[in-house]
Amino acid sequence: MPGFELFDEDERRAVSEVMETGVLMRYGFAAERKGRWKAREMEAAICERAGVSHALLLANGTAALTTSLAALGVGAGDEVVMPTFTFTASFESIIAAGATPVLADVDDTLCMSLESASRAVTPRTKVIMPVHMCGAAADVAPLREFCQERGLFLVEDACQAFGAKYKGKSVGGIGDVGCYSFDFNKVVTCGEGGAVATNDAKVYERADMYHDHGHDHSNPDRGLEGHQFAGYNYRISELNAAIGCAQIRKTDKFITVLKRGKKAFRDALAQVDGVTFRRLPDADGDSATFLSFFMPTEALARAAAREMKAAGVEGVFHWYDNNWHYVRNWNHLKGHSFVHKLSSDVHLPESFDFSASDRWMSRCISISMKLGWREEDLPAKAANAAAAVKRALVG
Ligand SMILES: *Cc1c(COP(=O)(O)O)cnc(C)c1O
């Protein structure tokens, strides 16, 4: 899946352009940088892609989430609703913002549903933060409507779904704010990077200041810039931005390749009795980084993962047993284990009964689609995976 599989002359040239001037910082040094503004260039490309008026490129996707919450004014005493199936960055970013994470179940879309989100809402809720998991959109229209009715913010975690669409719109461009990750394992990569996308100029302005120590970016002399708010440092470097500039131009090409692979695997697995597929609220908009399906039972899911790995199938995930992406093994969160003392305003969850999520996640397997696969090898790869799953089912 990751864009690094197809690094070529484009990425090397973009990095060289930065090294020729030696200006690795995204701000200032106007005379020295010879017109090269890689972070700005990437931000313009994100705006175009996401269909938003403002984008801020920063250090990583986790920082994008924290910065979004801060820019929305979310902090001490506020609750943010997040799904049980996501990367741990969801609760990390909420806690970093000083707010309280509240977990909501996922369903057969592998994402938070309106029903579970609305059950998690309390008078302290400020934000609903769905995650577009594994490259495809959550059913975000009902969540958006719910947020509008209740006066809540909708923050889309589109960190795993850059390039995916939901009913004609780019994910990350639908809520009040959208966040992307361009870390090394994402489909479009900066090496490390992330972005905040929004149509709200005020939110953008506050995010822009927050992510750079409060700098208002109003003066060529940084020492003379104002600081309306205190901030933090989540800046991106020009080297990382340069790689992103080269990568983002390949988004459509990447998705075409991934879709080809996914179709081959899906067609093969659809022939296997007992296999059912993840429900996609917008199948055409899928960025196709993963094929996700359900086995009839948890034990059979484990057996399928085992058989596929033994058969040499690459990129097999049984998320239920994964320590990073599903609540079941988040023992640090469950045990309230943090390196430092949290503010007494952060109320960590005490109860972790998510049987509604378990019902889907215990049976779910995802296979990561590789950009580097050759088209002529797909039928054999897909047949190999399907045969392994079949072996698991017949015992
Ligand atoms: C990757 C990811 C993040 C965090 O992105 P980083 O750039 O690695 O900090 C956040 N949320 C989800 C769902 C992710 O997959």
PDBQT file of the ligand as one rigid body, heavy atoms in Angstrom, charges set to zero:
ROOT
HETATM    1  C1  LIG A 401      -1.603   6.926  10.863  1.00  0.00    +0.000 C 
HETATM    2  C2  LIG A 401      -2.782   7.327  11.636  1.00  0.00    +0.000 A 
HETATM    3  C3  LIG A 401      -2.790   8.443  12.489  1.00  0.00    +0.000 A 
HETATM    4  C4  LIG A 401      -1.545   9.175  12.901  1.00  0.00    +0.000 C 
HETATM    5  O1  LIG A 401      -0.740   9.565  11.914  1.00  0.00    +0.000 OA
HETATM    6  P1  LIG A 401       0.835   9.789  12.192  1.00  0.00    +0.000 P 
HETATM    7  O2  LIG A 401       1.200  10.624  11.005  1.00  0.00    +0.000 OA
HETATM    8  O3  LIG A 401       1.472   8.439  12.146  1.00  0.00    +0.000 OA
HETATM    9  O4  LIG A 401       0.988  10.499  13.462  1.00  0.00    +0.000 OA
HETATM   10  C5  LIG A 401      -3.974   8.827  13.083  1.00  0.00    +0.000 A 
HETATM   11  N1  LIG A 401      -5.105   8.143  12.898  1.00  0.00    +0.000 NA
HETATM   12  C6  LIG A 401      -5.143   7.044  12.106  1.00  0.00    +0.000 A 
HETATM   13  C7  LIG A 401      -6.432   6.342  11.920  1.00  0.00    +0.000 C 
HETATM   14  C8  LIG A 401      -3.976   6.596  11.471  1.00  0.00    +0.000 A 
HETATM   15  O5  LIG A 401      -4.021   5.491  10.727  1.00  0.00    +0.000 OA
ENDROOT
TORSDOF 0
